[in-house]
Amino acid sequence: MKTLLRQTTGDIRASSVRALFEDGSAIGWLTEVFRTEIFSHGHYGDHREPESNWILNTDEFDRVLAVMVARCGNTPPMELMSKPHFLSLLYAWRQATGTNEVNDWVHVQTATNNGLLSFLKAVRSWSASSTFGVQYPLKRRDLMPFLDFDAAMARITAMSTNSDLAEENRRLAIETLEAADMGYKLATS
C-alpha cells in the first residue's frame, strides 16, 4: 500500500485514501496502518519520523484521524469486538483521541456480565510456543489502560461459580480466568 500510494498523486491518491479508510472493510488491518501513522506523525509518542517515512501527508492524516475515530465510535460494539486486532484497535482509538472516549466506551460495553465476558474474550492476545502450541492469554498490562483489571477478574470469578448464570456463561468465565492465569504466567516467566 505504501508503495502504491507513493506512486499516485492528486485526485487518484485522494480517492484511494478515501476508499481505503472510509470504505475499507478490513478495519483491523487499517488500524495497524493507521496506528503506524499515529506514531510516525508524532501524534502520539515522542518520536516523530521524517516525512519521507510517512504513508499519509499531514492533511490526509488529519482526515483519516477523524474518519477512523468516527468509524470506531459508530460501529456497533459486537461488530467492532469481532474485528481482528481488536486490542490494537482500542489502542489506536485511544492514541488518536487522547481522551477518555475509549474508556467510556469500554465501561458501557462491560457494564453487564455478558458484555464483560464478550469484551474480555475479544481482547485476548495470542502466544505460540513449541511446548504449549498456540494459546490465547488475557494480559493485565494490555488491559490496564482501559479498565480496572482486578475488579473485572473479581466479577469473572463470581460469575464462574454463580449457579444462576447460564452454563455457557459460567464456562466462558472459567475459560477467561484460565486465560488470565496464562497471561500472568507469561508475564512472570
C-alpha positions in Angstrom: 0.0 0.0 0.0 2.8 2.4 0.9 4.5 1.8 -2.5 1.2 2.2 -4.4 0.2 5.4 -2.6 3.6 6.9 -3.3 3.1 6.3 -7.0 -0.2 8.2 -7.0 -1.0 11.9 -6.8 -3.9 14.3 -7.0 -7.4 13.0 -7.3 -6.4 9.4 -7.7 -4.4 9.5 -4.5 -7.2 11.3 -2.6 -9.8 8.8 -3.9 -7.5 5.9 -2.9 -7.0 7.2 0.6 -10.7 7.9 1.0 -11.7 4.4 -0.3 -9.2 2.7 2.0 -10.0 4.4 5.2 -13.7 5.5 4.8 -15.0 2.4 2.9 -12.4 -0.3 3.6 -14.0 -3.2 5.4 -10.7 -4.5 6.8 -10.8 -2.2 9.8 -8.4 -4.4 11.8 -5.7 -4.1 9.1 -6.5 -0.4 8.5 -6.0 0.1 12.2 -2.5 -1.3 12.0 -1.7 1.1 9.2 -3.3 4.0 11.0 -1.5 3.2 14.2 1.8 3.3 12.4 0.9 6.7 11.1 -0.1 7.9 14.6 3.4 7.3 15.8 5.1 8.4 12.5 3.4 11.8 12.6 4.2 12.2 16.3 0.5 12.4 17.1 1.2 10.0 20.0 4.6 9.1 21.4 7.8 11.0 21.5 9.4 10.1 18.2 8.1 11.8 15.1 9.5 10.2 11.9 10.8 12.1 8.9 8.0 12.9 6.4 9.7 10.6 3.9 8.7 7.7 6.1 5.0 8.7 6.3 2.3 6.9 4.3 -0.1 9.9 4.6 0.7 13.6 4.3 -0.4 15.9 7.1 -3.8 16.8 5.5 -4.5 13.1 4.7 -3.6 12.1 8.2 -5.9 14.7 9.8 -8.8 13.5 7.6 -8.0 9.8 8.3 -7.8 10.5 12.0 -11.3 11.9 12.1 -12.6 9.1 9.9 -11.1 6.3 11.9 -12.2 7.8 15.3 -15.7 8.1 13.9 -15.7 4.6 12.5 -14.6 3.2 15.9 -17.3 5.1 17.7 -20.1 4.4 15.2 -19.5 0.7 14.6 -21.9 -1.5 16.5 -20.0 -2.8 19.6 -20.3 -6.5 18.9 -19.2 -5.9 15.3 -16.2 -3.9 16.5 -15.2 -6.5 19.0 -15.3 -9.2 16.3 -12.6 -7.4 14.3 -9.1 -8.8 14.0 -6.6 -6.9 16.1 -9.3 -5.5 18.3 -6.9 -4.7 21.2 -4.7 -2.8 18.8 -7.8 -1.0 17.5 -8.6 0.1 21.1 -5.1 1.4 21.5 -5.2 3.2 18.2 -8.5 4.8 19.1 -7.2 5.9 22.5 -4.0 7.3 20.9 -5.9 9.1 18.2 -8.3 10.8 20.6 -6.1 11.4 23.6 -9.3 11.4 25.7 -11.3 9.0 27.8 -13.6 8.2 25.0 -12.4 4.7 24.7 -12.5 4.1 28.4 -16.1 5.4 28.5 -17.0 3.0 25.6 -15.3 0.1 27.4 -17.2 0.9 30.6 -20.6 0.8 28.7 -19.7 -2.5 27.0 -18.6 -4.2 30.2 -21.4 -3.0 32.4 -23.3 -6.3 32.1 -21.9 -9.8 32.7 -22.5 -10.8 29.1 -20.8 -7.6 27.9 -17.8 -8.1 30.2 -17.4 -11.7 29.0 -17.7 -10.7 25.4 -15.2 -7.9 25.8 -12.6 -10.0 27.6 -12.9 -12.7 25.0 -12.3 -10.1 22.2 -9.2 -8.6 23.8 -7.3 -11.9 24.4 -3.9 -11.9 22.6 -2.2 -15.0 21.3 1.1 -16.7 22.2 2.8 -19.6 20.5 5.4 -22.0 21.8 6.7 -25.4 20.8 5.8 -26.7 24.2 2.2 -25.5 24.5 1.2 -24.6 21.0 -1.0 -21.6 20.3 -2.6 -20.1 23.4 -4.9 -17.1 23.9 -3.9 -15.4 27.2 -5.5 -12.4 28.8 -2.8 -10.0 29.8 -3.3 -7.5 32.7 -0.8 -5.0 31.2 -2.7 -4.9 27.9 -6.0 -4.1 29.6 -5.0 -1.7 32.4 -5.3 1.4 30.3 -9.0 0.5 29.6 -10.5 -1.0 32.7 -9.8 -2.0 36.3 -8.4 -5.4 35.7 -8.7 -6.6 39.3 -12.4 -5.6 39.5 -13.1 -7.3 36.2 -11.5 -10.5 37.4 -13.4 -10.4 40.6 -16.6 -10.1 38.6 -15.5 -13.0 36.4 -14.6 -15.1 39.5 -18.1 -14.5 40.9 -19.6 -15.5 37.5 -17.6 -18.7 37.4 -19.4 -20.1 40.4 -22.8 -18.5 40.0 -25.3 -21.3 39.5 -28.0 -18.7 38.4 -25.9 -18.0 35.3 -26.3 -20.0 32.1 -23.9 -22.8 31.8 -22.3 -21.3 28.7 -21.5 -18.1 30.6 -20.0 -20.0 33.6 -17.8 -22.0 31.1 -16.7 -18.7 29.4 -16.0 -17.2 32.9 -13.8 -20.2 33.8 -12.1 -20.0 30.4 -11.5 -16.3 31.0 -9.9 -17.0 34.4 -7.7 -19.6 32.9 -6.7 -17.1 30.2 -5.8 -14.5 32.8 -3.8 -17.1 34.7 -1.9 -17.9 31.5 -1.3 -14.2 30.9 0.1 -13.9 34.4 2.4 -16.9 33.9 3.7 -15.5 30.6 4.3 -12.1 32.2 6.2 -13.6 35.1 8.2 -16.2 33.3 
